[in-house]
Amino acid sequence: MKKHKQKTGFFSHKIVGNLMIYLLVLTVTISGGAFAISRIVSATESEQEVTQVEASDNQESSQASAIEETPPVIERPIETDPYSDIKERLRNNDTQSLKVVFLTFDDGPSTHTPEVLDLLATYNIKATFFTNLHDSDDLAAYYQRIVAEGHTLANHTSSHDYDLYTNSSALMADIQSLRDYQMQLTGTELPKIFRFPGGSLNANETCIQAVVNAGYNYVDWNVSSGDGSSTVPEIPVIESNIINGCRQYDVSVVLCHAEIKDNTRAALPTIIETLLAEGYTFLPMEADYTYPRQLEI
């Protein structure tokens, strides 16, 4: 019986020992696994943090790059018309002490029109050209240049024929023919500004009424160069006619034929320089101003 008890105790101790070893191994294994898992989790979190940092850095870099690549905003000055106040006064017919000159050229264009345009450009002033219909390739470009350089292209009939005053319908057809030609060449809706050949005194009330009904502002003049006759005055006379004439008016409308009269063309520099020095402003005509007329209806 004693031997049997001893054997039983031996196996009991052995089982307990093996169990303790198993538990120890299991504990170590679990601890190792937990440690490994912890390291994996830690590594994963570290990688995520690195990824987030890199993404943040990339985003900041992209934003910085975008800022660098954005072109600077250039503030352009607002263009204003230096003559806006004068033009507003003209529209309101408030002309006292205004000192405005409307330089007008009749019966062109001609082969000398570029000389007149060059001269106006030299002094940086604008004028008004009352043209007829001259249908040639050489002259066609001058209608275009008049408009392109900021001058007013106005209507003086196609034919400049005084017989038109006997028939108002024929007159209006002649006026429309020139307007169509001018707009075809320039591609521009032109202001309806008209001058009767010889002035409105050579027309009649029927013709004038037809012109007004068609929406035109008709214009005569209050200052003349005196070059309308076959005998053209000498250059100093033309200079005096225009300069002294303008001094008499707050708003002067000057009639001349500089495109076809050499002396008038030669007188222009002195006329322009003198009047500019005296504080006059040269403007192109617009359809909503009030102009001198010889015959009102």
Residue pairs with C-beta under 8 A, 6 or more apart in sequence:
81 87
83 281
83 283
86 98
86 100
86 281
86 283
87 283
87 286
89 95
89 98
90 98
90 100
90 251
90 283
90 286
90 289
90 290
91 288
91 289
93 290
95 250
95 251
96 250
97 250
98 250
98 251
98 281
99 250
99 278
99 279
99 280
99 281
100 250
100 251
100 252
100 280
100 281
100 282
100 283
101 246
101 252
101 254
101 275
101 280
101 281
101 282
101 283
102 127
102 128
102 251
102 252
102 253
102 254
102 282
102 283
102 284
102 285
102 291
103 125
103 127
103 128
103 254
103 256
103 282
104 127
104 128
104 129
104 130
104 154
104 195
104 219
104 221
104 253
104 254
104 255
104 256
104 285
105 116
105 127
105 128
105 129
105 130
105 256
105 257
105 258
105 259
106 130
106 156
106 195
106 255
106 256
106 257
107 130
107 131
107 132
107 156
107 160
107 257
107 259
107 260
108 116
108 129
108 131
108 132
108 134
108 142
108 259
108 260
109 129
109 131
109 134
109 139
109 142
109 143
109 146
109 259
110 134
110 139
110 259
110 260
111 138
111 139
112 258
112 259
112 260
112 262
112 265
113 129
113 139
113 142
113 145
113 146
113 259
114 142
114 145
115 265
116 258
116 259
116 265
116 268
117 142
117 145
117 146
117 149
117 151
119 265
119 268
119 269
119 272
120 126
120 127
120 149
120 151
121 149
123 272
123 273
123 276
123 282
125 272
125 276
125 282
126 150
126 151
126 152
126 282
126 283
126 284
127 151
127 152
127 282
127 284
128 151
128 152
128 154
128 193
128 284
128 285
129 146
129 151
129 152
129 153
129 154
129 259
130 154
130 155
130 156
130 195
131 143
131 146
131 153
131 154
131 155
131 156
131 178
131 182
132 156
132 157
132 158
132 159
132 160
132 178
133 158
133 159
133 177
133 178
133 181
135 181
140 185
143 153
143 182
143 185
143 186
144 185
144 186
146 153
147 153
147 186
147 188
147 190
150 284
151 284
152 191
152 193
152 284
152 285
152 286
153 182
153 186
153 188
153 190
154 190
154 191
154 193
154 194
154 195
154 219
154 285
155 175
155 178
155 179
155 182
155 190
155 192
155 193
155 194
155 195
155 216
156 178
156 194
156 195
156 197
157 164
157 171
157 174
157 175
157 178
157 196
157 197
158 174
158 175
158 177
158 178
158 181
159 174
160 197
161 174
161 197
162 197
162 198
162 202
164 170
164 171
164 174
164 197
164 207
165 171
165 202
165 203
165 204
165 207
168 206
168 207
168 209
168 210
169 210
171 207
171 210
171 211
172 210
172 211
172 214
175 194
175 211
175 214
175 216
179 190
182 190
183 189
183 190
191 285
191 286
191 287
192 214
192 215
192 216
192 217
192 287
193 216
193 217
193 218
193 219
193 285
193 286
193 287
194 211
194 216
194 217
194 218
194 219
195 218
195 219
195 220
196 202
196 203
196 207
196 208
196 211
196 218
196 220
199 220
199 221
199 294
200 208
200 218
200 220
200 293
200 294
200 295
201 220
201 294
201 295
203 295
205 295
205 297
208 218
208 295
208 297
209 297
211 218
212 218
212 297
217 287
217 288
217 289
217 291
218 293
219 253
219 285
219 291
219 292
219 293
220 253
220 291
220 292
220 293
220 294
221 253
221 254
221 255
221 292
222 245
222 249
222 252
222 253
222 292
223 241
223 242
223 245
223 246
223 248
223 249
223 252
223 253
223 254
223 255
224 241
224 245
224 254
224 255
224 256
225 233
225 238
225 241
225 242
225 254
225 255
225 256
225 257
225 264
225 267
226 233
226 237
226 238
226 241
227 233
227 238
227 256
227 257
227 258
227 261
227 263
227 264
228 255
228 257
232 238
232 261
232 262
232 263
232 264
233 241
233 263
234 263
235 263
235 266
235 267
236 267
238 256
238 263
238 264
238 267
238 271
239 267
239 270
239 271
239 274
242 254
242 256
242 267
242 271
243 270
243 271
243 274
243 275
245 252
245 254
246 252
246 254
246 275
246 280
247 278
253 291
253 292
256 264
257 264
258 264
258 265
258 268
259 265
272 282
275 282
276 282
285 291
